């Protein structure tokens, strides 16, 4: 259960303000690249420990220009596309399906020995490099 916040009223005012804007006004804000509610730096609230990280992230996002946020998301999409391409390439080289490649790269303990051996052999990765824990000698 969330405890009431003194700033809840301000949040409601901001929400109402944003919802009352027309689509044209919202598009103008995007084009002008300006803050809707600029921070004056005097906002201090008593928060719960688990909320501190979220408040820091929220503040960072709110203080970031729209163009910078768009660039971050575009870069993230490009990284995701590059990962997809790498997985597809590995799948075509090894003959394993994409899900098996993801399984080996994220949860190798769930993959079968045959899948791991095929992955290593076809991609010329030393078996010891992929799963070194098997080759650790017991003392």
C-alpha positions in Angstrom: 0.0 0.0 0.0 1.4 3.4 -1.0 1.4 6.1 1.6 -0.1 9.5 0.7 2.4 12.0 -0.5 2.2 15.8 0.1 3.2 16.2 -3.5 0.4 14.0 -4.7 -1.8 17.1 -5.3 1.0 18.7 -7.5 1.2 15.4 -9.4 -2.5 15.5 -10.0 -2.3 19.1 -11.2 0.5 18.2 -13.6 -1.5 15.2 -14.9 -4.6 17.3 -15.4 -2.5 20.0 -17.2 -0.9 17.5 -19.6 -4.3 15.7 -20.3 -5.9 19.0 -21.1 -3.5 19.9 -23.9 -4.6 19.3 -27.4 -2.6 17.1 -29.8 -1.4 20.2 -31.6 -0.1 21.7 -28.3 1.7 18.5 -27.4 3.4 18.3 -30.8 4.5 21.9 -30.5 6.1 21.0 -27.1 8.0 18.2 -28.8 9.1 20.5 -31.7 10.2 23.3 -29.3 12.1 20.7 -27.1 11.2 22.4 -23.9 10.3 21.3 -20.4 6.6 21.3 -19.5 7.3 21.6 -15.7 10.9 22.9 -15.2 12.5 22.0 -11.9 13.4 24.9 -9.6 15.7 22.7 -7.6 13.8 23.3 -4.3 11.7 20.1 -4.5 12.5 18.0 -1.4 10.3 15.3 -0.3 10.5 12.7 2.4 10.7 9.4 0.5 11.0 5.8 1.4 14.4 4.2 0.8 13.2 2.1 -2.2 11.9 5.2 -3.9 15.2 7.0 -3.9 16.5 5.3 -7.0 13.3 5.9 -8.9 13.2 9.5 -7.9 16.8 10.0 -9.1 16.0 8.3 -12.4 12.8 10.3 -12.8 14.7 13.5 -12.1 17.4 12.6 -14.6 14.8 11.8 -17.3 12.8 15.0 -16.5 16.0 17.1 -16.8 17.1 15.5 -20.1 16.2 17.3 -23.3 13.8 15.6 -25.6 16.4 15.3 -28.4 18.7 13.5 -26.0 16.0 11.1 -24.9 15.2 10.3 -28.6 18.9 9.6 -29.2 19.1 7.2 -26.3 16.1 5.2 -27.4 17.3 5.2 -31.0 20.7 3.9 -29.9 19.0 1.3 -27.8 17.0 0.1 -30.8 20.2 0.0 -32.9 21.9 -2.1 -30.3 18.9 -4.5 -30.1 18.9 -4.8 -33.9 22.7 -5.5 -33.9 22.1 -8.2 -31.2 19.3 -9.7 -33.4 21.6 -9.7 -36.4 24.4 -11.4 -34.4 22.1 -14.1 -33.1 20.7 -14.7 -36.6 24.3 -15.0 -38.0 25.3 -17.4 -35.3 22.2 -19.5 -35.9 22.9 -19.7 -39.6 26.6 -20.7 -39.0 25.8 -23.3 -36.3 22.6 -24.7 -37.6 21.0 -24.1 -34.2 17.8 -22.1 -33.9 17.8 -18.6 -32.4 16.2 -19.8 -29.1 19.0 -22.3 -28.6 21.6 -19.6 -29.3 19.9 -17.3 -26.7 19.7 -20.2 -24.3 23.5 -21.0 -24.6 24.4 -17.3 -24.3 22.2 -16.5 -21.3 21.5 -19.7 -19.4 24.1 -22.1 -20.6 23.4 -24.5 -17.7 20.0 -25.2 -19.3 21.4 -26.1 -22.7 22.3 -29.6 -23.6 25.9 -30.7 -24.0 25.4 -31.5 -27.6 24.0 -27.9 -28.3 27.0 -26.4 -26.5 29.5 -28.6 -28.4 27.9 -27.7 -31.7 27.9 -24.0 -30.8 31.6 -24.1 -29.8 32.8 -26.2 -32.7 31.0 -24.2 -35.4 32.0 -20.8 -34.0 35.5 -21.9 -33.2 35.2 -21.0 -29.5 37.3 -23.1 -27.1 35.0 -25.3 -25.1 37.0 -24.3 -21.9 36.3 -20.6 -22.6 32.5 -21.1 -22.8 32.2 -23.3 -19.7 35.3 -23.0 -17.6 33.6 -24.2 -14.5 33.7 -27.8 -15.8 37.5 -27.7 -16.1 38.2 -26.5 -12.6 40.0 -29.2 -10.7 38.8 -30.1 -7.3 41.2 -29.6 -4.4 
